[in-house]
Amino acid sequence: MEATQTLVSDITFAENRQRNYFLTKDQSYLDAFAESSQKIESNSVFLLKMVQDNPSQYARSISLSILLKERISLLNKGIEIYAKLGLPEILKKLPQGQGKYVMKEVKNLAYTIIAEEKNILALRINHLYKNIFNIGILKLTAISFSAL
């Protein structure tokens, strides 16, 4: 769950760094954007390792990684256009609404992954409590029989 939430935070941070760079032309925002992009890549790999034992979660995580790469690619295209032609040209050169659509898909998929992880965790906790209860019953039964 935490790895997925981190990825959503990372991509949101990358978007903000790109936006701040456009507004201020401050190179430090571009550097922070590049760091975020690398962080997203490594956190995506980490998420895939965490869910490799669950085929449905693994498939969703692969889809999430693809969407994140697509979003980073769109952000990079915006930066390239900005560097060459300036801010007004971004609106002309990039498909309008595509970044928003990809982010919506990222968030929807991330929330689906998180919801399934919460469900799996609840099932594991329930199973653990049942085992603890059964062990307790067995011990009480053993104590009762030993008292006879």
N, C-alpha and C positions, 0 to 999 in steps of 0.2 A: 504494500500500500504506500509506504513512505517513498519508495523509489519512483512510483508513478506520480505521486504528488510533486516530487522534486523535479521531474521532467516538465510538468506543466508550469511550475514556477520558473524553471530555467528558460523555457521558450518565451514566456511572458517577459522575463527580464531582458532577453535578447531583443524582443520587439521594442521595449522601452529604450534600450541603448541605441538602437538604430534611429528611433524617433528623436532622441535627444541629440544625436549627432547631426541630424538634418536641421534641427533648430539652432544649434550652437556652433556647428562646424568644429567642435572640440574633438581632437583626435583620441583623447582618453576614452570617449564613449565608443569609438570604433574599436579600440583595443579591448574594452570590456565586452563588446559584442562578439569579437573573435574568441575570447575566452569562454563565453557562454556557449558558443557553437561547439567548441571542443568538449566542454562539460556535458552537453547534451549527448554527444556521440558516446562518451565513456559511460554515462548514466544509462543510456539505451542498452549498451552491452551488459551492464550490471543487471538491469531488469530482466533481460533475456536469460541470464544465468539463474536468476532467482525463480523463474517460473518454468524452467525447462522440464520439470516433472509433471506439468499440467498442460496437456496439448491445446486445450481451448485458450488458456491464458497465454501460452507461448505464441499461438497464432495471432491473438489480439496484440501482443507486444511487438511482434514483427510489423503488423499493420501500423501500430503507433510509431515505430521507428521510421517507417517509410513516410508517414505524414509529417513527422518532425523534420526529416531531411527535406521534404518538399517545402515546408515553411521556411527553413533556413535558406534554401535556394532562392525563394522569392525575396526574402530580406536582402540577400546578397545581390540579386539583380537590381533591387532598388538602390543599393549603395553604389553599384557600378554606374547606373544611369545618373545618379546624383553627382558622382565625381566627374563624369564626362559632360553632362548637359544641364545639370541644375535641377532643382526641386520641381518646377512646373512640368518638366518633361517626363517625370516619373508617372504622373497621371495619364499621360498620353501613351507611354510605352508598356506599362504593366496592365494586365487585365484587371479591371475594377472588380472588387469584391472577392477575388480569388484568395487573398490572404485571410480575409475574414472567414470565408467558407472553410479553409483548411484548419484554422484555429478552432472553429466550431466542431469540426470532426475530431480534432485532437482532444478537445475537452470531453466530448461525448464518449469517445473510446476510452479515455483515461478514467472517467467516472464508471464506465462499465467494468473495467479491470478492477478498480477499487471496490466496487460493490461485490463482485465475485470473490475477491480476496477476503472481504469482511464476512461473507457467507461461509467460506471455507474455514476461516478462523472460528466462527461461531460453532460450526459442526465439530471441529477438533476439540474445542473447549467442552462442548456437550459430551463428546465421547470420553474425554478425560474425566469429567465428573461421574459419568456412569461407571467407569473403571474404578475410580476411587470408592464410589458407593459399594460396588460389588466386592472389592477387597475388604472394605469395612464389614460387610455382611459375612464374608467368609471368616474373618477373624472372630467376630462375635459368635458365629456358629462353632468354630474350633474351641473357643473359650467355654461355651456352654457344654460341649461334649466332654471337654477335659475335666469339667467340674463334676461330671457324673462319675 
